Amino acid sequence: ALKKAKIAEKPITERFRVVLPYSIHSDFERELRKAGGEIITAEYGDKVELVYDTPVAQKAILEEQLANISRGEIKVERINLE
């Protein structure tokens, strides 16, 4: 049975926090999913605050997409999990 078991590989991820206006929230979520990221928490108030994990290998691509979507107005904060 163990010989037939498949090993699921999970990519190494980093955790981030970002505060977004509602106008780009859905675009950001779409790009996050395309990059293999996952939303950990979401808080909805005047703006949307997301905590998310993204694969290290996709981080630069996602940052570039976020800069394009937000025209450079959004600040992403890395969260240390240690």
N, CA, C and O atoms as a CHARMM CRD file, in Angstrom:
* protein
*
  328
    1    1 ALA  N      0.82100  -1.19300   0.00000 PROA 1      0.00000
    2    1 ALA  CA     0.00000   0.00000   0.00000 PROA 1      0.00000
    3    1 ALA  C      0.86700   1.25900   0.00000 PROA 1      0.00000
    4    1 ALA  O      0.54400   2.23900  -0.67200 PROA 1      0.00000
    5    2 LEU  N      1.96100   1.23000   0.75000 PROA 2      0.00000
    6    2 LEU  CA     2.82200   2.40700   0.78900 PROA 2      0.00000
    7    2 LEU  C      3.50000   2.66500  -0.54500 PROA 2      0.00000
    8    2 LEU  O      3.76700   3.81600  -0.89100 PROA 2      0.00000
    9    3 LYS  N      3.78100   1.61700  -1.29200 PROA 3      0.00000
   10    3 LYS  CA     4.41700   1.79400  -2.59400 PROA 3      0.00000
   11    3 LYS  C      3.49900   2.52800  -3.56300 PROA 3      0.00000
   12    3 LYS  O      3.97400   3.22900  -4.45700 PROA 3      0.00000
   13    4 LYS  N      2.19400   2.37500  -3.39600 PROA 4      0.00000
   14    4 LYS  CA     1.23500   3.01800  -4.29000 PROA 4      0.00000
   15    4 LYS  C      0.85900   4.42200  -3.82000 PROA 4      0.00000
   16    4 LYS  O      0.24800   5.18600  -4.56700 PROA 4      0.00000
   17    5 ALA  N      1.21900   4.75700  -2.59600 PROA 5      0.00000
   18    5 ALA  CA     0.87900   6.08100  -2.06000 PROA 5      0.00000
   19    5 ALA  C      1.63900   7.15700  -2.83200 PROA 5      0.00000
   20    5 ALA  O      2.81800   7.00300  -3.15100 PROA 5      0.00000
   21    6 LYS  N      0.94900   8.22500  -3.11700 PROA 6      0.00000
   22    6 LYS  CA     1.56300   9.34100  -3.82600 PROA 6      0.00000
   23    6 LYS  C      2.00400  10.39000  -2.81200 PROA 6      0.00000
   24    6 LYS  O      1.32700  10.63900  -1.81400 PROA 6      0.00000
   25    7 ILE  N      3.13200  10.98700  -3.08500 PROA 7      0.00000
   26    7 ILE  CA     3.64700  12.04500  -2.22500 PROA 7      0.00000
   27    7 ILE  C      3.21800  13.37700  -2.82300 PROA 7      0.00000
   28    7 ILE  O      3.50400  13.67900  -3.98200 PROA 7      0.00000
   29    8 ALA  N      2.53200  14.16100  -2.01600 PROA 8      0.00000
   30    8 ALA  CA     2.10700  15.48700  -2.46000 PROA 8      0.00000
   31    8 ALA  C      3.19500  16.48500  -2.07700 PROA 8      0.00000
   32    8 ALA  O      3.57100  16.59400  -0.91000 PROA 8      0.00000
   33    9 GLU  N      3.68700  17.19600  -3.05600 PROA 9      0.00000
   34    9 GLU  CA     4.71100  18.19400  -2.79400 PROA 9      0.00000
   35    9 GLU  C      4.05200  19.54700  -2.63100 PROA 9      0.00000
   36    9 GLU  O      3.23700  19.95900  -3.45600 PROA 9      0.00000
   37   10 LYS  N      4.41200  20.23800  -1.55500 PROA 10     0.00000
   38   10 LYS  CA     3.89000  21.57300  -1.31000 PROA 10     0.00000
   39   10 LYS  C      5.03600  22.55600  -1.50100 PROA 10     0.00000
   40   10 LYS  O      6.10000  22.38500  -0.90600 PROA 10     0.00000
   41   11 PRO  N      4.83500  23.57900  -2.32100 PROA 11     0.00000
   42   11 PRO  CA     5.92200  24.53000  -2.55100 PROA 11     0.00000
   43   11 PRO  C      6.23200  25.33200  -1.28200 PROA 11     0.00000
   44   11 PRO  O      5.37200  25.50900  -0.41900 PROA 11     0.00000
   45   12 ILE  N      7.46000  25.80400  -1.19000 PROA 12     0.00000
   46   12 ILE  CA     7.84600  26.69100  -0.09100 PROA 12     0.00000
   47   12 ILE  C      7.14600  28.02200  -0.32000 PROA 12     0.00000
   48   12 ILE  O      7.17800  28.57100  -1.42100 PROA 12     0.00000
   49   13 THR  N      6.51400  28.53400   0.73000 PROA 13     0.00000
   50   13 THR  CA     5.74900  29.77200   0.59600 PROA 13     0.00000
   51   13 THR  C      6.24600  30.83200   1.57000 PROA 13     0.00000
   52   13 THR  O      6.95700  30.54300   2.53200 PROA 13     0.00000
   53   14 GLU  N      5.84900  32.06100   1.28900 PROA 14     0.00000
   54   14 GLU  CA     6.05800  33.18900   2.19300 PROA 14     0.00000
   55   14 GLU  C      4.69300  33.80800   2.44700 PROA 14     0.00000
   56   14 GLU  O      3.78900  33.71000   1.61700 PROA 14     0.00000
   57   15 ARG  N      4.55300  34.44700   3.60600 PROA 15     0.00000
   58   15 ARG  CA     3.27000  35.04900   3.98700 PROA 15     0.00000
   59   15 ARG  C      3.38600  36.57000   3.92300 PROA 15     0.00000
   60   15 ARG  O      4.39300  37.15900   4.31600 PROA 15     0.00000
   61   16 PHE  N      2.31200  37.18200   3.41300 PROA 16     0.00000
   62   16 PHE  CA     2.27500  38.63000   3.23400 PROA 16     0.00000
   63   16 PHE  C      0.93400  39.20000   3.68400 PROA 16     0.00000
   64   16 PHE  O     -0.06400  38.48700   3.78200 PROA 16     0.00000
   65   17 ARG  N      0.93700  40.50500   3.95600 PROA 17     0.00000
   66   17 ARG  CA    -0.28700  41.25200   4.25800 PROA 17     0.00000
   67   17 ARG  C     -0.34800  42.41900   3.27400 PROA 17     0.00000
   68   17 ARG  O      0.66100  43.06000   2.98100 PROA 17     0.00000
   69   18 VAL  N     -1.54300  42.67500   2.77700 PROA 18     0.00000
   70   18 VAL  CA    -1.74000  43.79600   1.86700 PROA 18     0.00000
   71   18 VAL  C     -3.11000  44.40400   2.14600 PROA 18     0.00000
   72   18 VAL  O     -4.05600  43.69100   2.47800 PROA 18     0.00000
   73   19 VAL  N     -3.21100  45.72000   2.01000 PROA 19     0.00000
   74   19 VAL  CA    -4.48800  46.42100   2.12600 PROA 19     0.00000
   75   19 VAL  C     -4.80900  46.98200   0.75000 PROA 19     0.00000
   76   19 VAL  O     -4.02300  47.72600   0.16300 PROA 19     0.00000
   77   20 LEU  N     -5.98700  46.60700   0.24600 PROA 20     0.00000
   78   20 LEU  CA    -6.38000  46.95500  -1.11900 PROA 20     0.00000
   79   20 LEU  C     -7.69000  47.72500  -1.14100 PROA 20     0.00000
   80   20 LEU  O     -8.54500  47.52100  -0.27900 PROA 20     0.00000
   81   21 PRO  N     -7.85500  48.60700  -2.11700 PROA 21     0.00000
   82   21 PRO  CA    -9.18900  49.14900  -2.34600 PROA 21     0.00000
   83   21 PRO  C    -10.06100  48.07000  -2.99700 PROA 21     0.00000
   84   21 PRO  O     -9.55400  47.18200  -3.68300 PROA 21     0.00000
   85   22 TYR  N    -11.35400  48.15700  -2.77900 PROA 22     0.00000
   86   22 TYR  CA   -12.27300  47.17700  -3.36700 PROA 22     0.00000
   87   22 TYR  C    -12.14600  47.12800  -4.88700 PROA 22     0.00000
   88   22 TYR  O    -12.37900  46.08200  -5.49200 PROA 22     0.00000
   89   23 SER  N    -11.78200  48.24300  -5.50400 PROA 23     0.00000
   90   23 SER  CA   -11.73600  48.31600  -6.97000 PROA 23     0.00000
   91   23 SER  C    -10.72500  47.35300  -7.59400 PROA 23     0.00000
   92   23 SER  O    -10.87100  46.98800  -8.76100 PROA 23     0.00000
   93   24 ILE  N     -9.70500  46.93400  -6.84400 PROA 24     0.00000
   94   24 ILE  CA    -8.72500  46.00300  -7.41700 PROA 24     0.00000
   95   24 ILE  C     -8.69100  44.66400  -6.68200 PROA 24     0.00000
   96   24 ILE  O     -7.87200  43.80000  -6.99700 PROA 24     0.00000
   97   25 HSD  N     -9.56200  44.49600  -5.72200 PROA 25     0.00000
   98   25 HSD  CA    -9.58100  43.27300  -4.91100 PROA 25     0.00000
   99   25 HSD  C     -9.73400  42.01300  -5.76000 PROA 25     0.00000
  100   25 HSD  O     -8.95500  41.07300  -5.60400 PROA 25     0.00000
  101   26 SER  N    -10.71100  41.97600  -6.64600 PROA 26     0.00000
  102   26 SER  CA   -10.93800  40.75900  -7.44500 PROA 26     0.00000
  103   26 SER  C     -9.78300  40.50700  -8.41800 PROA 26     0.00000
  104   26 SER  O     -9.42200  39.35500  -8.66000 PROA 26     0.00000
  105   27 ASP  N     -9.20000  41.57300  -8.97900 PROA 27     0.00000
  106   27 ASP  CA    -8.04200  41.40400  -9.86400 PROA 27     0.00000
  107   27 ASP  C     -6.86400  40.80600  -9.09600 PROA 27     0.00000
  108   27 ASP  O     -6.16700  39.92500  -9.60000 PROA 27     0.00000
  109   28 PHE  N     -6.64800  41.28900  -7.87800 PROA 28     0.00000
  110   28 PHE  CA    -5.55500  40.75800  -7.07000 PROA 28     0.00000
  111   28 PHE  C     -5.78200  39.28600  -6.75300 PROA 28     0.00000
  112   28 PHE  O     -4.86400  38.47600  -6.88400 PROA 28     0.00000
  113   29 GLU  N     -6.99600  38.93200  -6.33700 PROA 29     0.00000
  114   29 GLU  CA    -7.28700  37.53000  -6.01400 PROA 29     0.00000
  115   29 GLU  C     -7.07200  36.62600  -7.22400 PROA 29     0.00000
  116   29 GLU  O     -6.56400  35.51300  -7.08500 PROA 29     0.00000
  117   30 ARG  N     -7.45100  37.09300  -8.39800 PROA 30     0.00000
  118   30 ARG  CA    -7.25500  36.30600  -9.61900 PROA 30     0.00000
  119   30 ARG  C     -5.76500  36.06700  -9.86100 PROA 30     0.00000
  120   30 ARG  O     -5.35400  34.94400 -10.15300 PROA 30     0.00000
  121   31 GLU  N     -4.96300  37.11600  -9.74100 PROA 31     0.00000
  122   31 GLU  CA    -3.51800  36.97300  -9.95800 PROA 31     0.00000
  123   31 GLU  C     -2.88200  36.09200  -8.88600 PROA 31     0.00000
  124   31 GLU  O     -1.95700  35.33300  -9.17400 PROA 31     0.00000
  125   32 LEU  N     -3.36900  36.19200  -7.66500 PROA 32     0.00000
  126   32 LEU  CA    -2.85400  35.35300  -6.58200 PROA 32     0.00000
  127   32 LEU  C     -3.11500  33.88000  -6.87200 PROA 32     0.00000
  128   32 LEU  O     -2.22700  33.04400  -6.70400 PROA 32     0.00000
  129   33 ARG  N     -4.32400  33.56300  -7.30600 PROA 33     0.00000
  130   33 ARG  CA    -4.66000  32.16900  -7.64300 PROA 33     0.00000
  131   33 ARG  C     -3.80600  31.66700  -8.80400 PROA 33     0.00000
  132   33 ARG  O     -3.32500  30.53400  -8.77900 PROA 33     0.00000
  133   34 LYS  N     -3.61500  32.51600  -9.82900 PROA 34     0.00000
  134   34 LYS  CA    -2.78900  32.12200 -10.97600 PROA 34     0.00000
  135   34 LYS  C     -1.35700  31.81200 -10.55100 PROA 34     0.00000
  136   34 LYS  O     -0.69700  30.96000 -11.14600 PROA 34     0.00000
  137   35 ALA  N     -0.87800  32.50800  -9.51700 PROA 35     0.00000
  138   35 ALA  CA     0.48900  32.30500  -9.03300 PROA 35     0.00000
  139   35 ALA  C      0.58200  31.15400  -8.03400 PROA 35     0.00000
  140   35 ALA  O      1.66000  30.86800  -7.51500 PROA 35     0.00000
  141   36 GLY  N     -0.54100  30.49700  -7.76400 PROA 36     0.00000
  142   36 GLY  CA    -0.52800  29.38000  -6.82400 PROA 36     0.00000
  143   36 GLY  C     -0.62500  29.80800  -5.38000 PROA 36     0.00000
  144   36 GLY  O     -0.33900  29.02200  -4.47800 PROA 36     0.00000
  145   37 GLY  N     -1.02800  31.05600  -5.14600 PROA 37     0.00000
  146   37 GLY  CA    -1.14600  31.57800  -3.78900 PROA 37     0.00000
  147   37 GLY  C     -2.46400  31.21300  -3.14000 PROA 37     0.00000
  148   37 GLY  O     -3.37300  30.69000  -3.78500 PROA 37     0.00000
  149   38 GLU  N     -2.54800  31.49900  -1.84700 PROA 38     0.00000
  150   38 GLU  CA    -3.73500  31.15500  -1.07100 PROA 38     0.00000
  151   38 GLU  C     -4.01200  32.25500  -0.05100 PROA 38     0.00000
  152   38 GLU  O     -3.10400  32.69000   0.65800 PROA 38     0.00000
  153   39 ILE  N     -5.25700  32.70300   0.02300 PROA 39     0.00000
  154   39 ILE  CA    -5.65700  33.69000   1.02400 PROA 39     0.00000
  155   39 ILE  C     -5.82800  32.97300   2.35600 PROA 39     0.00000
  156   39 ILE  O     -6.51400  31.95400   2.44100 PROA 39     0.00000
  157   40 ILE  N     -5.19900  33.51300   3.39500 PROA 40     0.00000
  158   40 ILE  CA    -5.27300  32.94800   4.73600 PROA 40     0.00000
  159   40 ILE  C     -6.38800  33.63000   5.51800 PROA 40     0.00000
  160   40 ILE  O     -7.22000  32.95600   6.12500 PROA 40     0.00000
  161   41 THR  N     -6.41300  34.96700   5.50800 PROA 41     0.00000
  162   41 THR  CA    -7.49600  35.71700   6.15400 PROA 41     0.00000
  163   41 THR  C     -7.86500  36.90600   5.28300 PROA 41     0.00000
  164   41 THR  O     -7.04600  37.42100   4.52100 PROA 41     0.00000
  165   42 ALA  N     -9.11200  37.32800   5.41200 PROA 42     0.00000
  166   42 ALA  CA    -9.59900  38.51500   4.70300 PROA 42     0.00000
  167   42 ALA  C    -10.47900  39.30900   5.65900 PROA 42     0.00000
  168   42 ALA  O    -11.37300  38.75400   6.29700 PROA 42     0.00000
  169   43 GLU  N    -10.22200  40.60800   5.75200 PROA 43     0.00000
  170   43 GLU  CA   -11.03900  41.50000   6.56500 PROA 43     0.00000
  171   43 GLU  C    -11.56200  42.60000   5.65200 PROA 43     0.00000
  172   43 GLU  O    -10.81200  43.20800   4.88800 PROA 43     0.00000
  173   44 TYR  N    -12.85500  42.83700   5.74800 PROA 44     0.00000
  174   44 TYR  CA   -13.50900  43.80300   4.87600 PROA 44     0.00000
  175   44 TYR  C    -13.99100  44.98200   5.70200 PROA 44     0.00000
  176   44 TYR  O    -14.81800  44.82400   6.60100 PROA 44     0.00000
  177   45 GLY  N    -13.47500  46.16200   5.39700 PROA 45     0.00000
  178   45 GLY  CA   -13.87100  47.40000   6.05200 PROA 45     0.00000
  179   45 GLY  C    -13.93600  48.47200   4.98300 PROA 45     0.00000
  180   45 GLY  O    -14.53800  48.27100   3.92900 PROA 45     0.00000
  181   46 ASP  N    -13.31200  49.62200   5.25600 PROA 46     0.00000
  182   46 ASP  CA   -13.21600  50.65900   4.22200 PROA 46     0.00000
  183   46 ASP  C    -12.43200  50.13600   3.02400 PROA 46     0.00000
  184   46 ASP  O    -12.69700  50.49500   1.87700 PROA 46     0.00000
  185   47 LYS  N    -11.46100  49.27800   3.32300 PROA 47     0.00000
  186   47 LYS  CA   -10.66100  48.60300   2.30000 PROA 47     0.00000
  187   47 LYS  C    -10.62600  47.12700   2.64700 PROA 47     0.00000
  188   47 LYS  O    -11.20100  46.70700   3.65100 PROA 47     0.00000
  189   48 VAL  N     -9.95700  46.34500   1.82700 PROA 48     0.00000
  190   48 VAL  CA    -9.82700  44.90500   2.05400 PROA 48     0.00000
  191   48 VAL  C     -8.40400  44.63200   2.53600 PROA 48     0.00000
  192   48 VAL  O     -7.43400  45.00800   1.87800 PROA 48     0.00000
  193   49 GLU  N     -8.29000  43.97900   3.68300 PROA 49     0.00000
  194   49 GLU  CA    -6.97700  43.56500   4.18400 PROA 49     0.00000
  195   49 GLU  C     -6.85800  42.05700   4.02400 PROA 49     0.00000
  196   49 GLU  O     -7.66300  41.30000   4.56500 PROA 49     0.00000
  197   50 LEU  N     -5.85400  41.63200   3.28000 PROA 50     0.00000
  198   50 LEU  CA    -5.64200  40.21000   3.03000 PROA 50     0.00000
  199   50 LEU  C     -4.31100  39.76200   3.61100 PROA 50     0.00000
  200   50 LEU  O     -3.30600  40.46700   3.51800 PROA 50     0.00000
  201   51 VAL  N     -4.31900  38.59300   4.20400 PROA 51     0.00000
  202   51 VAL  CA    -3.08900  37.89400   4.56400 PROA 51     0.00000
  203   51 VAL  C     -3.06900  36.68200   3.65100 PROA 51     0.00000
  204   51 VAL  O     -4.04300  35.93300   3.58000 PROA 51     0.00000
  205   52 TYR  N     -1.95900  36.49200   2.95600 PROA 52     0.00000
  206   52 TYR  CA    -1.91000  35.41300   1.97300 PROA 52     0.00000
  207   52 TYR  C     -0.53000  34.77400   1.92600 PROA 52     0.00000
  208   52 TYR  O      0.47700  35.38200   2.28900 PROA 52     0.00000
  209   53 ASP  N     -0.51800  33.54500   1.47200 PROA 53     0.00000
  210   53 ASP  CA     0.72300  32.81900   1.21400 PROA 53     0.00000
  211   53 ASP  C      0.90700  32.73900  -0.29100 PROA 53     0.00000
  212   53 ASP  O     -0.05600  32.58000  -1.04100 PROA 53     0.00000
  213   54 THR  N      2.14700  32.85000  -0.71900 PROA 54     0.00000
  214   54 THR  CA     2.45700  32.69800  -2.13100 PROA 54     0.00000
  215   54 THR  C      3.74700  31.89000  -2.27100 PROA 54     0.00000
  216   54 THR  O      4.67000  32.06300  -1.47500 PROA 54     0.00000
  217   55 PRO  N      3.82200  31.01800  -3.26000 PROA 55     0.00000
  218   55 PRO  CA     5.05600  30.25700  -3.46300 PROA 55     0.00000
  219   55 PRO  C      6.23700  31.20100  -3.70100 PROA 55     0.00000
  220   55 PRO  O      6.12800  32.17000  -4.45300 PROA 55     0.00000
  221   56 VAL  N      7.35300  30.91000  -3.05900 PROA 56     0.00000
  222   56 VAL  CA     8.55300  31.73500  -3.20000 PROA 56     0.00000
  223   56 VAL  C      8.92500  31.89300  -4.67200 PROA 56     0.00000
  224   56 VAL  O      9.32900  32.97500  -5.09700 PROA 56     0.00000
  225   57 ALA  N      8.79200  30.83800  -5.43700 PROA 57     0.00000
  226   57 ALA  CA     9.16500  30.87300  -6.85600 PROA 57     0.00000
  227   57 ALA  C      8.29400  31.82600  -7.67000 PROA 57     0.00000
  228   57 ALA  O      8.70700  32.26300  -8.74400 PROA 57     0.00000
  229   58 GLN  N      7.09800  32.15700  -7.18000 PROA 58     0.00000
  230   58 GLN  CA     6.17400  33.02400  -7.91400 PROA 58     0.00000
  231   58 GLN  C      6.10600  34.43600  -7.33600 PROA 58     0.00000
  232   58 GLN  O      5.38500  35.28200  -7.86600 PROA 58     0.00000
  233   59 LYS  N      6.83800  34.69900  -6.26800 PROA 59     0.00000
  234   59 LYS  CA     6.73200  35.97300  -5.55600 PROA 59     0.00000
  235   59 LYS  C      7.00200  37.17900  -6.45300 PROA 59     0.00000
  236   59 LYS  O      6.22100  38.13000  -6.45100 PROA 59     0.00000
  237   60 ALA  N      8.08400  37.15600  -7.21100 PROA 60     0.00000
  238   60 ALA  CA     8.44300  38.29900  -8.05300 PROA 60     0.00000
  239   60 ALA  C      7.39100  38.55300  -9.12200 PROA 60     0.00000
  240   60 ALA  O      7.06100  39.70400  -9.40700 PROA 60     0.00000
  241   61 ILE  N      6.86500  37.49300  -9.71200 PROA 61     0.00000
  242   61 ILE  CA     5.82700  37.63500 -10.73700 PROA 61     0.00000
  243   61 ILE  C      4.57600  38.25600 -10.13200 PROA 61     0.00000
  244   61 ILE  O      3.98300  39.16100 -10.71800 PROA 61     0.00000
  245   62 LEU  N      4.17200  37.77100  -8.95500 PROA 62     0.00000
  246   62 LEU  CA     2.98700  38.31000  -8.29900 PROA 62     0.00000
  247   62 LEU  C      3.19700  39.77100  -7.90900 PROA 62     0.00000
  248   62 LEU  O      2.28500  40.58200  -8.06800 PROA 62     0.00000
  249   63 GLU  N      4.36800  40.12100  -7.40600 PROA 63     0.00000
  250   63 GLU  CA     4.65400  41.51400  -7.04700 PROA 63     0.00000
  251   63 GLU  C      4.55300  42.42200  -8.26900 PROA 63     0.00000
  252   63 GLU  O      4.03400  43.53500  -8.18100 PROA 63     0.00000
  253   64 GLU  N      5.05000  41.94700  -9.40100 PROA 64     0.00000
  254   64 GLU  CA     4.97000  42.73200 -10.63800 PROA 64     0.00000
  255   64 GLU  C      3.51500  42.92400 -11.06200 PROA 64     0.00000
  256   64 GLU  O      3.11800  44.02200 -11.45200 PROA 64     0.00000
  257   65 GLN  N      2.72400  41.86000 -10.98500 PROA 65     0.00000
  258   65 GLN  CA     1.30800  41.96000 -11.34200 PROA 65     0.00000
  259   65 GLN  C      0.57800  42.91600 -10.40300 PROA 65     0.00000
  260   65 GLN  O     -0.25100  43.70900 -10.84800 PROA 65     0.00000
  261   66 LEU  N      0.88100  42.84600  -9.10300 PROA 66     0.00000
  262   66 LEU  CA     0.24200  43.74000  -8.14100 PROA 66     0.00000
  263   66 LEU  C      0.61300  45.19100  -8.42400 PROA 66     0.00000
  264   66 LEU  O     -0.23600  46.07800  -8.33100 PROA 66     0.00000
  265   67 ALA  N      1.86800  45.43700  -8.76500 PROA 67     0.00000
  266   67 ALA  CA     2.29300  46.79700  -9.10400 PROA 67     0.00000
  267   67 ALA  C      1.54200  47.30100 -10.33300 PROA 67     0.00000
  268   67 ALA  O      1.15200  48.46800 -10.38100 PROA 67     0.00000
  269   68 ASN  N      1.33500  46.43600 -11.32500 PROA 68     0.00000
  270   68 ASN  CA     0.58400  46.82300 -12.52400 PROA 68     0.00000
  271   68 ASN  C     -0.87300  47.11600 -12.19700 PROA 68     0.00000
  272   68 ASN  O     -1.42900  48.11100 -12.66100 PROA 68     0.00000
  273   69 ILE  N     -1.49100  46.24900 -11.39800 PROA 69     0.00000
  274   69 ILE  CA    -2.90400  46.41500 -11.04100 PROA 69     0.00000
  275   69 ILE  C     -3.11400  47.69300 -10.24000 PROA 69     0.00000
  276   69 ILE  O     -4.07400  48.42700 -10.47300 PROA 69     0.00000
  277   70 SER  N     -2.20900  47.95700  -9.29000 PROA 70     0.00000
  278   70 SER  CA    -2.40000  49.06800  -8.35100 PROA 70     0.00000
  279   70 SER  C     -1.69300  50.34700  -8.77500 PROA 70     0.00000
  280   70 SER  O     -1.76700  51.36300  -8.08500 PROA 70     0.00000
  281   71 ARG  N     -1.01400  50.29300  -9.90300 PROA 71     0.00000
  282   71 ARG  CA    -0.21400  51.42600 -10.37200 PROA 71     0.00000
  283   71 ARG  C      0.82400  51.83300  -9.32400 PROA 71     0.00000
  284   71 ARG  O      1.14600  53.01300  -9.18600 PROA 71     0.00000
  285   72 GLY  N      1.34000  50.85400  -8.59500 PROA 72     0.00000
  286   72 GLY  CA     2.39100  51.10000  -7.61800 PROA 72     0.00000
  287   72 GLY  C      1.94100  51.71100  -6.30600 PROA 72     0.00000
  288   72 GLY  O      2.78200  52.10800  -5.49900 PROA 72     0.00000
  289   73 GLU  N      0.63100  51.80100  -6.06800 PROA 73     0.00000
  290   73 GLU  CA     0.11900  52.48000  -4.87800 PROA 73     0.00000
  291   73 GLU  C     -0.09500  51.56000  -3.67900 PROA 73     0.00000
  292   73 GLU  O     -0.46100  52.03800  -2.60500 PROA 73     0.00000
  293   74 ILE  N      0.12100  50.26800  -3.83200 PROA 74     0.00000
  294   74 ILE  CA    -0.15500  49.30400  -2.76800 PROA 74     0.00000
  295   74 ILE  C      1.14900  48.86500  -2.12200 PROA 74     0.00000
  296   74 ILE  O      2.13200  48.59100  -2.81100 PROA 74     0.00000
  297   75 LYS  N      1.15300  48.80000  -0.79100 PROA 75     0.00000
  298   75 LYS  CA     2.33400  48.33100  -0.06400 PROA 75     0.00000
  299   75 LYS  C      2.06700  46.93000   0.46500 PROA 75     0.00000
  300   75 LYS  O      1.08000  46.68700   1.16000 PROA 75     0.00000
  301   76 VAL  N      2.96100  46.02000   0.12600 PROA 76     0.00000
  302   76 VAL  CA     2.87200  44.63900   0.59400 PROA 76     0.00000
  303   76 VAL  C      3.85400  44.47500   1.74100 PROA 76     0.00000
  304   76 VAL  O      5.01200  44.88300   1.64300 PROA 76     0.00000
  305   77 GLU  N      3.38900  43.87700   2.82700 PROA 77     0.00000
  306   77 GLU  CA     4.22700  43.65600   4.00600 PROA 77     0.00000
  307   77 GLU  C      4.46000  42.16200   4.18900 PROA 77     0.00000
  308   77 GLU  O      3.50800  41.38300   4.23900 PROA 77     0.00000
  309   78 ARG  N      5.72300  41.76300   4.28800 PROA 78     0.00000
  310   78 ARG  CA     6.05700  40.35700   4.53600 PROA 78     0.00000
  311   78 ARG  C      5.85400  40.07400   6.01200 PROA 78     0.00000
  312   78 ARG  O      6.23900  40.87400   6.86500 PROA 78     0.00000
  313   79 ILE  N      5.25100  38.93500   6.31200 PROA 79     0.00000
  314   79 ILE  CA     5.01400  38.51800   7.69000 PROA 79     0.00000
  315   79 ILE  C      5.97100  37.37700   8.00100 PROA 79     0.00000
  316   79 ILE  O      5.99200  36.36800   7.29700 PROA 79     0.00000
  317   80 ASN  N      6.75500  37.53700   9.04700 PROA 80     0.00000
  318   80 ASN  CA     7.66000  36.47000   9.47300 PROA 80     0.00000
  319   80 ASN  C      6.88100  35.45300  10.28700 PROA 80     0.00000
  320   80 ASN  O      6.17700  35.81300  11.23000 PROA 80     0.00000
  321   81 LEU  N      7.00500  34.19600   9.92800 PROA 81     0.00000
  322   81 LEU  CA     6.28000  33.13400  10.62400 PROA 81     0.00000
  323   81 LEU  C      7.12000  32.48800  11.71800 PROA 81     0.00000
  324   81 LEU  O      6.64400  31.58400  12.40600 PROA 81     0.00000
  325   82 GLU  N      8.33200  32.92600  11.88600 PROA 82     0.00000
  326   82 GLU  CA     9.23100  32.30000  12.86900 PROA 82     0.00000
  327   82 GLU  C      9.15400  32.98400  14.19900 PROA 82     0.00000
  328   82 GLU  O      9.84400  32.58600  15.13800 PROA 82     0.00000
